[in-house]
Amino acid sequence: MDFGGCIESRKGIFQLYVISLEKYLYIGVTEDLAPNRWAAHFSPTGSFVSALRSRGVDEPMEDFRIRFFLYDLDRLLKRLRKEGQRRALQHIEHEAHLVFGRRRALGVARRIVSDTLRTAPKDSLLSKSDLVTITTDLADDLERRLCE
Amino acid sequence: MATEKIPRKMVASRICDAIAAIGYTNYSAIMDIIDNSISAEAKNVTIQFFTEDLKNFSDRSNVSSVRIIDDGRGMNHDQLLAALDIGSIQTYPENSLSKYGFGLKSAGFSLGPKISLISRQYSKTSSVISVDKRTLGEEYIIEIDEKGDLVEAAATYLTGSSGTIVDISGCQDKNHDSAKRTIDILIERLGVTYSYFLSRKADPLTITIKCTGKPDIKVTPKDILHIKDCISEFNKDTYDCLRPILRKRVQIDVSVNTKIPPLDLEIVLFPPAKIRQLPGISPEDKTRLGTYDISRKNKGFFIYRNDRLIRWADDLDGIIGKDDIIIRGRIRLTTEHDDIMHVDVSKQNMFIPDDIIERIEREVRIPLREAEDIHARCKELLAADEGLPFNLRNQDLAPQDDEPPHNAEGKAEARRRRQRLAQETQEKLAADGEISEPIGAVRDTDVPLFQRVRYSDKVGITLWEMGEDATEGTFVRINTNHSFYRTVLAHLPEDAPARQAIEGMLWCSAIAEAISLEHITDLDQRQIERVLQKFKKVFSNNIDTWCGINQDLFGSM
């Protein structure tokens, strides 16, 4: 018996997740139970499935090794004023797309299929340096885990 | 059956015609030859234009020959011959500007039919080696000479231990831009194209342009992003629109091969060019803002390969739209990126793969939205100062009437009517949401400034509206929705004499209106109002029509 991993998620907390399928990555954020969100992504019209289909991936999803990575950002974001927390989460999501995209292991060897076209904020309560630190840490950790 | 191989003809003259026609402009051809000088580690490059005696500096096709003189490594006899080979086989040093061995011939023949070379190496000057496209047939024939103009030029200019002169002659037979136009473009482009070479600390490159009968021009380096002037933070509420903003300086990996370095990407947002019209701006700021040359031709990405610009203001497949004038980016790549970025033979063109374009587009997304904020901020700052030069200059201007009311009854009626006008103005301004007593501060003093000229988008259909202030007197509100404002006034700087003259006329019109309403006491005020309103409507309609057919005068089309 092999252990498949444990996910700890909770409704109402700020989380960033990454789904990895073959050479594709999908980055998203949620305040819902993460598996609920993931299930939605994998429905026939879900955004992850649609993004893959638009890139020519037509095989059934069951044929692939799919990995889910979940990061709890709640402690980081709850330090901010309440009205700015959600915007800060979106800011991290957008910056993660940029930072991951610049990296050889995440943006070149793999392709990011999610987008922040409608949600990217111009700024947030997070300072530039905090934003860089958070997203760099995320990228470092994800890179390490993907290579395991 | 074994594969049969048979040799076929390559007609030299046709090949030379073809490589001359790959799309060089005069300036890009000259710069391609300068690339060879830089590859040869030249520290000084001179471009010499010789013009036709009977033509003016700005006449088309007035260049008879062009020479590029350098003090690089120089070439011996065999190297000179090889340099004129088509597809010369050479080993290029790492990160060289050269690539396929076509540049000299291709660029040279695009300028003129004859390419001649003379070089000096180890203090020994070579023969003159030339090829004349006009005399070529099937065979590619090189001529070797021991005398001529170029030998004399070498004696004059190749005074160091090494260097090379490339001479392109017969240019007058080709339809080309005037020497003036080519030199103007070179002045603009050389400083940007070779900015890294011109500004490097160790042995900076110097480039001098010479032309018959004109003073020499020394090219100065120009950082197209003006990084030294940049601020790093942007706040849309406090930005003064006087400095560019460095929005991004990142590295983007483009290959899984760890030997291929990342691309360097920088993105800068500039203040809109219009901000130079801001009254009160210092002459230094105005001059500095002018050097940014914010215009369509300079928007987009400037792409450098091995520190040499290869793409000027590229929109990268439409990432930068036609109206995104204030955004500039710089991408730096090296020879290692040639295959990934599909750099072509001219080293001017490339094809960036979709996945890299997609990532660059993401990087630019927020800066593009911030550019909209900058435009809005600029507009806000300019609007705040509209009319200010007139108001500052005319603080003491007093309305005059040659026929004021003489008797006490007439004077009392005039006072009553003025109070009524002031009351109505107050009510109107309040209803329009505009401050009732707009008072600004006179620069350098604490004396409140009465705004005789104001701009408003609440005026209605007439070009202007008169207003009366109970203590300060008459003012005029100019309609920013009227076509005369959009066509004429908005195109004139706030401190332009023509604009202040127009503001003066409109203020005088408002004075005339107020005085007519207050001083013609033998007529009913409401009737005078109707007449004046009719006058203003007719005037405004007709000036609107005039604007419609004269838009081109002020560049509004």
Interface residues (C-beta under 8 A of the other chain):
Chain A: H94 H97 L98 G101 R102 R103 R104 G107 V108 A109 R111 D115 T116 L117 A120 K122 K128
Chain B: E233 V250 Q251 I252 D253 V254 S255 V256 T258 P262 D355 R359 R362 E363 R365 I366 R369 E370 D373
